[in-house]
Amino acid sequence: MNLSSYTSIQSNLFVRIQVDYYKLNPGDSPTSTVLRFSDLKNPYTLNGETYSGVGALMSITETASELRTSSGELSIVLSGIPNNSIYEIVNSRIKGCPVTIYRAVFDPNTGALISIAGNPAVRYRGFVNNYSLQEEYDIDTRTASNTIVLVCNSSVDVLQNKVTGRKTNPTSQKRFYSTDLSMDRVPTLENATFDFGVPK
C-alpha cells in the first residue's frame, strides 16, 4: 500500500469472527454466523460485509510489522456489553473460531475509503484461543456493563502446536484398518523388560 502522495490519512480496524456454533438465547438451536465490528462510530460496509461501529469501545493490542509470517498473540477488548448480550457469549462456542482483522485507510477530510491497491489490508489472521468476561457494576445507577477480552493466537501458533502422525496403539491402528491385529500386543509390551543377549 503506497501512501506517499497523501499528507494525512485515517486508519481504522475491522474485526471479522466466524462463529460456527452461535446461540442468541439458551434455548435456541445453534447456527453459523459472522460477527463483524470496527472502531468506527457508525456501521460501515467493507468488502460487501457490514461492520457494526463500536468506536472507542473496541481496542486491539499492538502487533509487530514483519516481512515474514511469525507467531504472536493478540487481544481484542470489547467494552460496554449489556447484560442481555452475555447469553450470546456464554452459549456460543467462540473458542477456536477464526479471526481476521483488516486495516482500512480513509481520507480524513471526506471519510471515503482511499482507492489504492492493498486497501484494506489484512493486519492479522488467527484463532480465538481463550476469552474472559469482566463485569463493571455501578452502585448508584444499579446497572452493569461487561467487557470481553478475546485472546487470539496467530495461524502460525496453531500450526506449530498441531500434532500429526499416528500412534502405535491398537485404537489408532483400527481407526484406519479395523481388522488388523498387528498392534494388539503393544499395551502388554509397553512396560516389559527385555534382556537382550541373555540366554533363556
C-alpha positions in Angstrom: 0.0 0.0 0.0 1.7 3.2 -1.2 0.5 6.3 0.8 3.4 8.6 -0.2 1.2 11.0 -2.0 -1.1 11.6 1.0 -0.3 14.2 3.6 -2.8 12.8 6.1 -4.8 9.6 6.5 -7.3 8.0 8.8 -6.7 4.3 9.8 -9.4 2.1 11.2 -9.6 -1.6 12.1 -12.3 -4.1 11.2 -12.7 -7.4 13.1 -14.4 -10.4 11.5 -15.0 -13.6 13.6 -16.6 -16.7 12.0 -18.6 -18.5 14.8 -19.9 -21.9 13.6 -21.8 -22.6 16.8 -23.7 -19.5 17.7 -26.7 -19.2 20.1 -28.5 -15.9 20.7 -30.6 -17.4 23.6 -30.1 -20.6 25.8 -32.9 -22.5 24.2 -32.1 -21.6 20.6 -30.7 -24.1 18.1 -27.1 -23.3 17.2 -26.5 -21.5 13.9 -23.4 -20.3 12.0 -22.9 -16.6 12.0 -20.2 -14.0 11.4 -19.5 -11.3 14.0 -18.3 -8.0 12.5 -17.3 -4.8 14.2 -15.0 -1.9 13.7 -13.6 1.1 15.7 -15.7 3.5 13.6 -18.6 5.2 15.2 -21.1 4.2 12.6 -21.8 1.0 10.6 -19.6 0.6 7.5 -19.7 -1.8 4.6 -16.3 -3.2 3.7 -15.8 -5.9 1.1 -19.5 -6.4 0.8 -20.0 -7.0 4.5 -21.5 -4.6 7.0 -19.4 -4.0 10.2 -21.0 -2.6 13.4 -19.3 0.6 14.6 -18.4 0.4 18.2 -15.9 3.3 18.3 -13.8 3.6 21.4 -15.4 0.6 23.0 -13.1 -1.7 21.0 -9.3 -1.8 21.5 -6.8 -4.2 20.0 -3.3 -4.8 21.3 -0.3 -3.9 19.1 1.4 -6.3 16.7 4.8 -6.2 15.1 5.0 -5.5 11.4 7.3 -8.1 9.9 8.2 -9.3 6.4 8.0 -12.9 7.4 5.0 -14.6 9.0 5.6 -15.2 12.7 3.8 -16.3 15.7 2.2 -13.8 18.0 -0.7 -13.3 20.5 -3.2 -10.5 20.2 -6.1 -9.4 22.4 -9.4 -7.8 21.3 -11.2 -5.9 24.1 -14.8 -5.0 23.7 -16.3 -2.8 26.4 -19.8 -1.7 27.3 -21.5 -5.0 26.5 -25.0 -5.1 28.1 -26.1 -7.9 30.4 -28.6 -9.4 28.0 -25.8 -10.0 25.4 -23.8 -12.2 27.8 -26.0 -15.1 26.7 -24.5 -14.9 23.2 -21.0 -15.2 24.6 -21.6 -17.9 27.1 -23.9 -20.1 25.0 -21.8 -19.8 21.8 -18.5 -21.6 21.1 -16.2 -18.7 20.4 -13.1 -20.5 21.4 -11.3 -21.8 18.3 -13.1 -19.5 15.9 -11.1 -18.0 13.0 -10.4 -14.2 13.4 -9.4 -11.8 10.6 -8.5 -8.2 11.3 -8.4 -5.7 8.4 -6.8 -2.3 8.4 -8.5 0.2 6.1 -7.2 3.7 5.3 -9.6 6.6 4.8 -9.4 10.2 3.6 -9.8 12.2 6.9 -11.5 15.1 5.0 -14.2 13.1 3.1 -14.3 9.9 5.2 -14.1 7.9 2.0 -12.0 4.8 1.6 -8.8 5.6 -0.3 -8.9 3.7 -3.6 -5.4 2.2 -3.8 -4.1 -1.3 -4.2 -3.9 -3.3 -1.0 -6.6 -1.2 0.8 -8.0 -2.7 3.0 -5.1 -4.9 4.1 -5.2 -8.0 6.3 -3.4 -7.0 9.6 -3.9 -10.2 11.5 -5.2 -13.7 10.9 -5.6 -16.3 13.6 -8.0 -18.1 16.0 -9.6 -17.3 19.3 -7.5 -19.2 21.9 -9.4 -18.1 25.0 -11.8 -15.4 26.3 -12.6 -13.7 29.6 -15.5 -11.7 30.9 -15.2 -8.8 33.3 -18.2 -7.0 34.9 -18.3 -3.3 36.0 -21.1 -2.6 38.3 -22.3 1.0 39.0 -23.8 1.1 42.5 -25.5 4.5 42.0 -27.5 3.5 38.9 -27.6 -0.2 39.8 -26.5 -1.1 36.3 -23.7 -3.3 35.0 -21.7 -3.3 31.8 -19.4 -6.0 30.8 -16.0 -6.3 29.0 -15.0 -9.3 26.9 -11.3 -10.0 26.2 -10.7 -12.3 23.2 -7.1 -13.7 23.3 -6.1 -14.7 19.8 -3.3 -16.8 18.5 -1.9 -16.4 15.0 -2.3 -19.2 12.4 1.5 -19.8 12.8 1.0 -20.7 16.5 -1.8 -23.1 15.7 0.3 -24.9 13.1 3.3 -25.1 15.4 1.1 -26.8 18.0 -0.5 -29.2 15.5 0.3 -32.8 16.2 0.5 -35.0 13.1 1.1 -38.7 12.5 -0.2 -41.8 14.1 0.1 -43.5 17.5 1.4 -47.0 17.9 -1.5 -48.5 19.7 -4.5 -50.7 18.8 -7.0 -47.9 18.8 -5.1 -45.8 16.3 -4.4 -48.8 14.1 -8.0 -49.9 14.0 -9.2 -46.5 13.1 -7.5 -47.0 9.7 -7.6 -50.8 9.5 -10.4 -52.3 11.5 -9.4 -55.9 11.1 -5.6 -55.5 11.6 -4.2 -57.2 14.7 -0.6 -56.1 14.4 -0.7 -53.5 17.2 -2.9 -55.5 19.6 0.1 -56.7 21.7 1.6 -53.2 22.1 -0.1 -52.5 25.5 1.4 -55.7 27.0 4.8 -55.0 25.6 4.9 -51.3 26.7 6.3 -51.9 30.2 8.0 -55.2 29.5 11.7 -55.6 30.3 13.9 -57.1 27.6 17.3 -58.6 28.4 18.9 -58.7 25.0 21.8 -61.2 24.7 20.9 -63.1 27.8 20.3 -66.9 27.3 16.9 -68.2 28.1 
